[in-house]
Amino acid sequence: MRIAFLVAPQGVEQIELTEPWKALESAGHEPVLVSTRAGEIRAFDHLDKADAFPVDDVVGETWAGSFGALVLPGGVASPDFLRMDPGAVAFVKEFFVRGRPVAAICHAPWTLVEADVVRGRTLTSWPSIRTDIRNAGGTWVNEQVVICADGPNKLVTSRKPDDLKAFCDAVVEVFAAETD
């Protein structure tokens, strides 16, 4: 299955991009790096610049329907940039409209809040996002990983890089169920 990894041109937490990418690739999926601009994205290790990665597809030039699932890596800046981009927000919302699974870690639920897709859902995130989730009608819980099926799709969320093992395991399991 083709899986979109949506990130802004800069500010994604590198390990939250690379670890799920490797896990899904090892499970036989095709990860595709999608951003709001062509070229490269710049990842970060917390607040320090890390590696650059080539963009495969650009929001507005690719179609959400061509992907079987979506992963939203965190980092403070990337989700904040994405939620300010109407094309990125529409791209995210389309996965919910189509009933396709979505996974988000750390600060990434900011983009979900902006897409208005957390109402009635239970999810987790970096703790500073909990009020935004509650104000958007979601239920925030402080758990390592949450799989929520109370909506049009399955939503997998996690809190932080320390939870990556559980997050990757859940994402691989949920996405595999979609290909059966």
C-alpha positions in Angstrom: 0.0 0.0 0.0 1.2 3.6 -0.8 1.4 5.6 2.4 1.6 9.3 2.5 4.0 10.9 5.1 2.9 14.5 5.2 5.4 17.1 6.6 6.1 20.7 6.2 9.3 21.9 4.4 11.0 22.2 7.8 10.5 21.3 11.4 9.5 17.6 11.4 11.1 15.6 14.2 13.4 13.3 12.3 13.0 10.2 14.4 9.2 10.5 14.2 9.6 10.5 10.4 12.3 7.8 9.9 11.2 5.2 12.5 7.6 4.8 11.2 8.9 5.0 7.6 11.3 2.1 8.2 8.7 0.0 10.1 6.1 0.4 7.3 8.7 -0.1 4.5 9.8 -3.3 6.3 6.2 -4.5 6.4 6.0 -4.2 2.6 4.4 -0.8 2.2 5.5 2.1 0.0 6.1 5.3 2.0 5.9 8.5 0.0 7.1 11.8 1.4 4.5 14.6 0.7 5.1 18.2 1.5 3.7 21.6 0.7 6.7 22.5 -1.5 8.9 20.5 -4.0 12.6 19.9 -3.3 13.7 18.8 0.1 12.4 19.0 3.6 14.7 19.7 6.6 14.2 17.5 9.6 15.1 18.4 13.1 16.4 16.6 16.2 14.4 18.6 18.8 15.5 22.2 18.0 18.7 21.3 16.1 18.8 20.9 12.3 19.1 17.3 11.2 19.0 15.6 7.8 17.3 16.7 4.6 15.0 14.4 2.7 13.8 14.6 -0.9 10.1 15.3 -1.4 8.2 12.7 -3.6 4.9 14.5 -4.0 3.5 18.0 -3.4 0.1 18.8 -1.8 -2.0 20.2 -4.6 -0.2 18.1 -7.2 -1.1 14.8 -5.6 -4.4 13.2 -4.7 -5.2 11.8 -1.2 -7.2 9.1 -2.9 -4.0 7.6 -4.4 -2.8 6.6 -0.9 -4.1 3.9 1.4 -3.1 5.6 4.6 -1.5 8.7 6.1 1.2 9.3 8.7 1.7 12.7 10.3 5.1 12.8 12.1 5.4 15.4 14.8 7.9 18.1 15.8 6.7 21.4 17.0 7.1 23.4 13.7 5.9 21.0 11.0 2.4 20.5 12.3 2.1 24.2 13.0 3.1 25.0 9.4 0.8 22.3 8.0 -2.3 23.6 9.9 -1.7 27.0 8.3 -1.7 25.6 4.8 -5.3 25.1 3.4 -4.1 22.5 0.9 -2.4 20.4 3.6 -5.5 20.6 5.8 -7.8 19.5 3.0 -5.4 16.7 2.1 -5.5 15.4 5.7 -9.3 15.8 5.9 -9.7 13.7 2.7 -8.3 10.6 4.4 -11.1 10.8 7.0 -13.7 11.4 4.3 -12.5 8.3 2.5 -12.3 6.2 5.7 -8.6 5.6 5.3 -6.4 5.1 8.4 -4.3 7.9 9.8 -1.5 7.9 12.3 -0.2 11.0 14.2 2.5 11.4 16.8 3.5 14.1 19.2 2.4 17.6 18.0 0.9 16.2 14.8 -2.7 16.3 16.1 -2.6 20.1 15.7 -3.1 19.4 12.0 -6.0 17.1 12.9 -7.6 19.8 15.0 -7.4 22.2 12.1 -8.9 19.7 9.8 -11.8 19.4 12.2 -11.6 15.6 12.5 -11.1 15.0 16.2 -14.7 15.6 17.4 -15.9 12.4 19.1 -12.5 10.7 18.9 -10.2 9.6 21.6 -6.5 10.3 21.1 -3.2 11.2 22.7 -0.5 13.6 21.8 2.3 15.7 23.3 0.7 17.0 26.5 0.6 20.6 25.5 -1.9 19.8 22.7 -4.5 18.3 25.1 -6.5 21.5 25.5 -6.6 22.0 21.7 -7.9 18.5 21.3 -10.5 18.9 24.0 -11.6 22.3 22.6 -12.0 20.6 19.2 -14.4 18.0 20.7 -12.0 15.2 21.2 -11.1 13.2 24.3 -7.4 13.4 25.3 -5.8 10.6 27.2 -2.3 10.2 28.5 -1.4 6.8 27.0 1.6 5.5 25.0 -0.6 4.7 22.0 -4.3 5.0 21.2 -6.1 3.3 18.4 -9.5 4.9 17.9 -12.2 3.4 15.7 -15.0 5.7 16.8 -15.3 7.5 13.4 -15.1 6.9 9.7 -11.5 5.5 9.9 -9.0 4.1 12.4 -6.9 6.8 14.0 -3.6 5.8 15.7 -2.0 8.4 18.0 1.0 8.5 20.3 2.7 11.1 22.6 6.4 11.4 21.9 9.6 9.8 20.6 9.9 7.6 23.6 6.6 5.9 22.5 7.9 5.2 18.9 8.2 1.4 19.4 4.5 1.1 20.5 3.4 3.6 17.8 5.2 1.8 15.0 3.9 -1.6 16.1 0.3 -0.2 16.2 0.6 1.6 12.9 1.9 -1.5 11.1 -0.9 -3.6 12.6 -3.7 -1.2 11.8 -2.4 -0.5 8.2 -2.0 -4.2 7.6 -5.6 -4.8 8.5 -6.6 -2.3 5.7 -4.8 -4.4 3.1 -6.5 -7.7 4.0 
